[in-house]
Amino acid sequence: MGRLKANELLLLGKTFNATEALQANLLNEVFEETGQQFTDKVFAIAKKMASFPVQALQLSKKLLKNQQRMALLEQCNEAEVLLLGERWASSECMEAVMQFLSRARTSKKANL
C-alpha cells in the first residue's frame, strides 16, 4: 500500500472501497458476483485450497512470510548503513574522533 496511502487512511480515518483496496494490493481479486453466486465462487476457492496437503500449505505460507520479513530487514539494514555512512562522514563525528584521540594521547603521556 505504501506509507503515504496508509497514513492517509489511518490518520484521516478515510475509508476505501473494494476497487481501491485491490489497487492498494490489499486484495488479490474483487468478485462481481453477488448473493449465491458470490458464495459459490468463494466456496469453490476454499474447496480447492482445502484439497491441498495441510503441511504443504503451512510451509508455503511460512516461506512467504519469511521472505517478506527478510525483505523488510534488508530495507532497514540499508537505511541504517546509509545513515551511519552519513554520520561517519560528518564534521561532528570527525571532531569527536579527534577529541578522543587527543584524550588518548594525553592519557598515554601521563602514564609514561
Z-matrix of the N, CA and C atoms (Angstrom, degrees):
N
C 1 1.443
C 2 1.524 1 109.65
N 3 1.281 2 117.12 1 -38.18
C 4 1.449 3 120.60 2 -178.38
C 5 1.517 4 111.25 3 94.04
N 6 1.298 5 113.73 4 151.49
C 7 1.466 6 121.24 5 -174.91
C 8 1.526 7 112.80 6 -65.82
N 9 1.332 8 117.73 7 -41.90
C 10 1.466 9 120.38 8 -177.55
C 11 1.518 10 111.62 9 -63.73
N 12 1.333 11 116.36 10 -45.57
C 13 1.459 12 120.14 11 -179.99
C 14 1.526 13 110.66 12 -66.60
N 15 1.327 14 117.12 13 -40.51
C 16 1.463 15 120.97 14 178.29
C 17 1.525 16 110.72 15 -61.76
N 18 1.341 17 116.78 16 -42.21
C 19 1.463 18 120.28 17 177.07
C 20 1.523 19 111.44 18 -61.58
N 21 1.317 20 115.51 19 -43.42
C 22 1.461 21 119.75 20 179.82
C 23 1.530 22 110.61 21 -59.35
N 24 1.307 23 116.07 22 -45.87
C 25 1.460 24 120.07 23 -178.12
C 26 1.525 25 111.92 24 -68.61
N 27 1.323 26 116.32 25 -45.92
C 28 1.462 27 120.06 26 -175.70
C 29 1.523 28 113.25 27 -75.31
N 30 1.310 29 116.88 28 -47.26
C 31 1.466 30 120.30 29 -173.89
C 32 1.524 31 112.76 30 -76.59
N 33 1.320 32 116.61 31 -30.90
C 34 1.456 33 119.40 32 -179.48
C 35 1.535 34 112.43 33 -99.69
N 36 1.325 35 116.19 34 -0.93
C 37 1.456 36 119.86 35 -179.83
C 38 1.514 37 113.12 36 63.26
N 39 1.328 38 115.97 37 27.63
C 40 1.460 39 121.18 38 -177.89
C 41 1.530 40 110.46 39 -73.93
N 42 1.288 41 116.34 40 141.07
C 43 1.461 42 121.19 41 175.83
C 44 1.522 43 109.28 42 -102.06
N 45 1.321 44 116.44 43 165.86
C 46 1.461 45 120.10 44 178.49
C 47 1.511 46 109.24 45 -145.60
N 48 1.324 47 115.04 46 154.34
C 49 1.453 48 120.08 47 -178.83
C 50 1.530 49 110.14 48 -91.65
N 51 1.320 50 116.28 49 -179.89
C 52 1.459 51 121.65 50 -176.47
C 53 1.522 52 112.28 51 -61.39
N 54 1.318 53 117.54 52 -39.60
C 55 1.468 54 120.69 53 -180.00
C 56 1.529 55 110.57 54 -64.76
N 57 1.315 56 117.07 55 -42.39
C 58 1.476 57 120.92 56 177.80
C 59 1.533 58 110.53 57 -65.66
N 60 1.330 59 117.29 58 -38.53
C 61 1.468 60 120.90 59 176.97
C 62 1.525 61 110.75 60 -64.32
N 63 1.320 62 117.20 61 -37.15
C 64 1.463 63 121.81 62 176.96
C 65 1.528 64 110.10 63 -64.89
N 66 1.328 65 116.75 64 -44.61
C 67 1.468 66 121.56 65 179.59
C 68 1.530 67 111.83 66 -64.96
N 69 1.331 68 116.48 67 -28.84
C 70 1.469 69 121.02 68 179.40
C 71 1.532 70 111.67 69 -87.22
N 72 1.328 71 116.42 70 7.27
C 73 1.471 72 122.78 71 179.49
C 74 1.525 73 113.48 72 62.78
N 75 1.310 74 116.41 73 31.23
C 76 1.456 75 120.47 74 174.19
C 77 1.526 76 111.12 75 -91.07
N 78 1.324 77 116.09 76 -16.30
C 79 1.460 78 123.03 77 -179.62
C 80 1.519 79 109.47 78 -129.86
N 81 1.322 80 116.34 79 156.26
C 82 1.466 81 121.03 80 174.57
C 83 1.514 82 111.63 81 -91.00
N 84 1.331 83 115.65 82 -31.00
C 85 1.453 84 119.43 83 -173.65
C 86 1.521 85 109.27 84 -157.92
N 87 1.327 86 115.49 85 149.62
C 88 1.459 87 122.08 86 172.99
C 89 1.520 88 106.54 87 -115.20
N 90 1.307 89 116.69 88 125.29
C 91 1.467 90 121.40 89 -179.73
C 92 1.517 91 109.77 90 -88.92
N 93 1.316 92 115.26 91 136.36
C 94 1.461 93 121.11 92 176.64
C 95 1.534 94 110.97 93 -85.88
N 96 1.331 95 115.46 94 -21.37
C 97 1.458 96 120.18 95 -178.20
C 98 1.529 97 111.00 96 -64.50
N 99 1.327 98 115.65 97 154.14
C 100 1.462 99 121.56 98 176.47
C 101 1.521 100 108.97 99 -132.13
N 102 1.303 101 115.96 100 168.40
C 103 1.457 102 121.64 101 174.92
C 104 1.508 103 113.47 102 56.60
N 105 1.319 104 116.59 103 -133.33
C 106 1.461 105 122.31 104 -176.51
C 107 1.519 106 112.07 105 -65.07
N 108 1.339 107 117.66 106 -34.34
C 109 1.474 108 120.49 107 178.46
C 110 1.530 109 110.10 108 -63.44
N 111 1.313 110 116.55 109 -39.74
C 112 1.464 111 121.11 110 177.31
C 113 1.528 112 109.76 111 -63.05
N 114 1.327 113 115.96 112 -49.40
C 115 1.461 114 121.21 113 -179.61
C 116 1.523 115 110.86 114 -58.96
N 117 1.322 116 117.02 115 -43.98
C 118 1.468 117 121.14 116 179.46
C 119 1.524 118 111.02 117 -61.22
N 120 1.317 119 117.03 118 -42.55
C 121 1.466 120 120.91 119 -178.97
C 122 1.535 121 110.99 120 -65.65
N 123 1.325 122 116.08 121 -43.88
C 124 1.467 123 120.36 122 179.60
C 125 1.524 124 110.44 123 -63.75
N 126 1.337 125 117.17 124 -44.09
C 127 1.460 126 120.26 125 -179.74
C 128 1.526 127 111.62 126 -67.12
N 129 1.325 128 118.58 127 -32.03
C 130 1.469 129 121.15 128 176.64
C 131 1.526 130 110.35 129 -64.00
N 132 1.311 131 116.00 130 -41.15
C 133 1.473 132 120.08 131 178.28
C 134 1.524 133 109.57 132 -67.14
N 135 1.331 134 116.85 133 -44.96
C 136 1.465 135 120.81 134 179.42
C 137 1.528 136 111.13 135 -61.85
N 138 1.330 137 116.82 136 -40.40
C 139 1.465 138 121.65 137 179.78
C 140 1.531 139 110.42 138 -63.90
N 141 1.324 140 116.24 139 -42.52
C 142 1.471 141 120.03 140 178.57
C 143 1.522 142 110.11 141 -62.11
N 144 1.329 143 116.99 142 -45.44
C 145 1.460 144 120.54 143 -179.78
C 146 1.530 145 110.49 144 -64.67
N 147 1.322 146 117.24 145 -38.03
C 148 1.462 147 121.49 146 -179.88
C 149 1.527 148 111.96 147 -68.35
N 150 1.330 149 117.60 148 -18.00
C 151 1.467 150 120.33 149 -179.95
C 152 1.522 151 112.34 150 -79.14
N 153 1.315 152 117.68 151 -13.34
C 154 1.462 153 121.53 152 180.00
C 155 1.528 154 109.95 153 -82.05
N 156 1.327 155 117.17 154 153.47
C 157 1.472 156 120.07 155 177.42
C 158 1.534 157 111.03 156 -59.73
N 159 1.317 158 116.24 157 132.91
C 160 1.466 159 122.08 158 -174.81
C 161 1.523 160 111.64 159 -59.41
N 162 1.334 161 117.07 160 -48.20
C 163 1.463 162 119.56 161 -177.90
C 164 1.524 163 111.90 162 -64.12
N 165 1.322 164 117.21 163 -36.77
C 166 1.463 165 120.46 164 178.16
C 167 1.528 166 110.44 165 -62.82
N 168 1.328 167 116.65 166 -42.09
C 169 1.469 168 120.01 167 177.17
C 170 1.520 169 111.19 168 -64.52
N 171 1.326 170 116.69 169 -43.60
C 172 1.462 171 120.72 170 -179.90
C 173 1.529 172 111.37 171 -61.90
N 174 1.329 173 116.40 172 -45.11
C 175 1.467 174 120.14 173 179.97
C 176 1.529 175 111.57 174 -66.84
N 177 1.320 176 116.37 175 -38.96
C 178 1.466 177 119.96 176 177.99
C 179 1.519 178 110.49 177 -61.95
N 180 1.313 179 115.86 178 -44.87
C 181 1.464 180 120.54 179 179.11
C 182 1.530 181 110.60 180 -62.64
N 183 1.327 182 116.08 181 -41.29
C 184 1.467 183 120.70 182 178.67
C 185 1.534 184 110.91 183 -62.31
N 186 1.334 185 116.26 184 -43.20
C 187 1.466 186 120.60 185 178.44
C 188 1.527 187 111.51 186 -61.71
N 189 1.322 188 116.50 187 -43.65
C 190 1.462 189 120.51 188 -179.92
C 191 1.517 190 111.46 189 -63.11
N 192 1.322 191 115.98 190 -44.52
C 193 1.467 192 119.83 191 179.10
C 194 1.522 193 110.72 192 -63.39
N 195 1.331 194 116.59 193 -39.88
C 196 1.453 195 120.68 194 -179.25
C 197 1.527 196 110.81 195 -65.52
N 198 1.333 197 117.72 196 -38.80
C 199 1.463 198 120.88 197 178.26
C 200 1.523 199 110.38 198 -63.79
N 201 1.320 200 117.28 199 -41.45
C 202 1.463 201 121.05 200 178.58
C 203 1.525 202 109.85 201 -64.02
N 204 1.315 203 115.67 202 -41.45
C 205 1.467 204 120.68 203 -179.75
C 206 1.531 205 110.43 204 -64.35
N 207 1.330 206 116.15 205 -44.07
C 208 1.460 207 120.05 206 -180.00
C 209 1.525 208 111.19 207 -64.20
N 210 1.317 209 117.46 208 -39.74
C 211 1.465 210 120.55 209 178.33
C 212 1.523 211 109.92 210 -62.28
N 213 1.316 212 116.69 211 -41.36
C 214 1.460 213 120.50 212 178.55
C 215 1.521 214 111.27 213 -65.31
N 216 1.322 215 116.88 214 -42.36
C 217 1.466 216 120.54 215 177.88
C 218 1.530 217 111.12 216 -62.87
N 219 1.329 218 116.40 217 -39.81
C 220 1.465 219 120.12 218 178.11
C 221 1.527 220 111.10 219 -64.27
N 222 1.321 221 117.21 220 -40.32
C 223 1.469 222 120.83 221 177.61
C 224 1.527 223 110.46 222 -63.10
N 225 1.323 224 116.69 223 -44.19
C 226 1.464 225 120.87 224 178.35
C 227 1.526 226 110.42 225 -62.01
N 228 1.327 227 116.02 226 -43.29
C 229 1.457 228 120.35 227 -179.82
C 230 1.531 229 111.12 228 -62.41
N 231 1.320 230 117.15 229 -43.66
C 232 1.467 231 120.69 230 178.50
C 233 1.525 232 111.09 231 -60.67
N 234 1.318 233 116.63 232 -42.50
C 235 1.468 234 120.84 233 179.51
C 236 1.527 235 110.45 234 -64.12
N 237 1.328 236 116.42 235 -41.69
C 238 1.462 237 120.34 236 179.05
C 239 1.527 238 111.35 237 -64.38
N 240 1.330 239 116.79 238 -42.58
C 241 1.467 240 121.10 239 -179.81
C 242 1.527 241 110.08 240 -62.29
N 243 1.331 242 117.39 241 -43.81
C 244 1.463 243 120.50 242 178.21
C 245 1.518 244 111.43 243 -61.27
N 246 1.321 245 116.03 244 -45.02
C 247 1.461 246 120.44 245 -179.68
C 248 1.524 247 111.41 246 -64.41
N 249 1.337 248 116.57 247 -43.76
C 250 1.467 249 119.50 248 177.93
C 251 1.526 250 111.23 249 -63.12
N 252 1.320 251 117.12 250 -39.78
C 253 1.467 252 120.19 251 177.19
C 254 1.520 253 111.88 252 -60.31
N 255 1.332 254 115.92 253 -41.95
C 256 1.463 255 120.29 254 177.25
C 257 1.529 256 110.86 255 -63.12
N 258 1.323 257 116.11 256 -42.95
C 259 1.468 258 119.91 257 -178.96
C 260 1.522 259 111.13 258 -65.52
N 261 1.345 260 117.43 259 -43.56
C 262 1.455 261 120.89 260 -179.84
C 263 1.528 262 111.28 261 -62.96
N 264 1.319 263 117.47 262 -31.29
C 265 1.462 264 121.56 263 -178.73
C 266 1.524 265 112.45 264 -85.90
N 267 1.320 266 118.09 265 -4.04
C 268 1.466 267 120.82 266 -175.85
C 269 1.527 268 111.63 267 -77.49
N 270 1.315 269 115.12 268 154.23
C 271 1.467 270 120.10 269 176.87
C 272 1.526 271 110.30 270 -65.99
N 273 1.311 272 117.76 271 -30.50
C 274 1.462 273 121.89 272 178.36
C 275 1.534 274 110.99 273 -61.49
N 276 1.333 275 115.89 274 -41.68
C 277 1.460 276 120.68 275 178.90
C 278 1.529 277 110.29 276 -67.98
N 279 1.311 278 116.31 277 -43.83
C 280 1.473 279 119.88 278 178.87
C 281 1.524 280 111.00 279 -58.32
N 282 1.309 281 115.41 280 -42.54
C 283 1.467 282 120.08 281 179.34
C 284 1.526 283 110.59 282 -62.97
N 285 1.311 284 117.77 283 -42.66
C 286 1.463 285 121.38 284 179.57
C 287 1.530 286 110.74 285 -64.51
N 288 1.318 287 117.37 286 -40.76
C 289 1.460 288 120.92 287 178.42
C 290 1.529 289 110.24 288 -64.73
N 291 1.320 290 117.20 289 -43.43
C 292 1.468 291 120.92 290 179.14
C 293 1.526 292 111.14 291 -62.45
N 294 1.333 293 116.83 292 -40.93
C 295 1.466 294 120.46 293 177.39
C 296 1.525 295 110.75 294 -63.40
N 297 1.326 296 116.92 295 -42.08
C 298 1.454 297 120.79 296 178.23
C 299 1.529 298 110.89 297 -61.32
N 300 1.334 299 115.94 298 -47.24
C 301 1.471 300 119.72 299 -179.65
C 302 1.514 301 111.28 300 -63.53
N 303 1.314 302 116.44 301 -38.45
C 304 1.459 303 120.89 302 178.55
C 305 1.529 304 110.45 303 -63.00
N 306 1.328 305 117.65 304 -43.37
C 307 1.475 306 121.01 305 178.34
C 308 1.519 307 110.40 306 -66.30
N 309 1.323 308 116.94 307 -37.93
C 310 1.466 309 120.72 308 -179.98
C 311 1.521 310 110.54 309 -64.39
N 312 1.344 311 116.09 310 -41.63
C 313 1.473 312 119.42 311 177.89
C 314 1.522 313 111.15 312 -64.79
N 315 1.325 314 117.00 313 -43.51
C 316 1.459 315 122.31 314 -179.90
C 317 1.526 316 110.02 315 -62.30
N 318 1.310 317 116.70 316 -42.32
C 319 1.460 318 122.15 317 179.82
C 320 1.527 319 110.74 318 -66.00
N 321 1.322 320 116.84 319 -39.61
C 322 1.461 321 121.67 320 -179.66
C 323 1.517 322 110.22 321 -66.96
N 324 1.333 323 118.08 322 -40.73
C 325 1.474 324 121.91 323 178.74
C 326 1.504 325 110.37 324 -65.80
N 327 1.319 326 118.53 325 -37.04
C 328 1.449 327 121.92 326 -178.76
C 329 1.532 328 110.80 327 -68.19
N 330 1.324 329 117.43 328 -30.04
C 331 1.469 330 121.25 329 179.84
C 332 1.510 331 112.76 330 -80.48
N 333 1.331 332 118.02 331 -13.52
C 334 1.467 333 120.64 332 -179.44
C 335 1.470 334 107.48 333 -80.23
